[in-house]
């Protein structure tokens, strides 16, 4: 099963996931700051 997935593609998808999570977290912090007027 693992051999069917290229290592490079898996790493690329894994990196994209981290980038997406980081971007989403940044948006959440900005929205929180905008709503409450302060950052944690």
N, C-alpha and C positions, 0 to 999 in steps of 0.2 A: 504494500500500500504506500509506504513512504517513498519507495523508489520511483513511483509514478509522478511524484511532484519534484520538479527541478529545484535544487537547493537555492539557486539565485532567485527564482520566482517566489519561493517561500519567504526568503529574507526580504525581498522587495515588499511583499504583502505585509509582513510583520512590521517593517519600517513605516509603511503607509498607515497602519493601524495606530502606531505610536504618535505619528504626526497628527492624525485625525483626533485622537484623544487629547493631545496637548492643545490643539486649536479649539476644540470644544470647551476645554477647561478655561482657556483664556477668555472665550466669549462669555462663559458663565460668570467669571470674576468681573468682567466689565459690566455685565447686566446687573449683577449684585451691587457693584459700586454705584451705578447710575440710580438704582432704586433706593438704596439706603444711604447714599451720600458718603460712604466710607468703605474702606477695604479692611478685611480681617486684620 
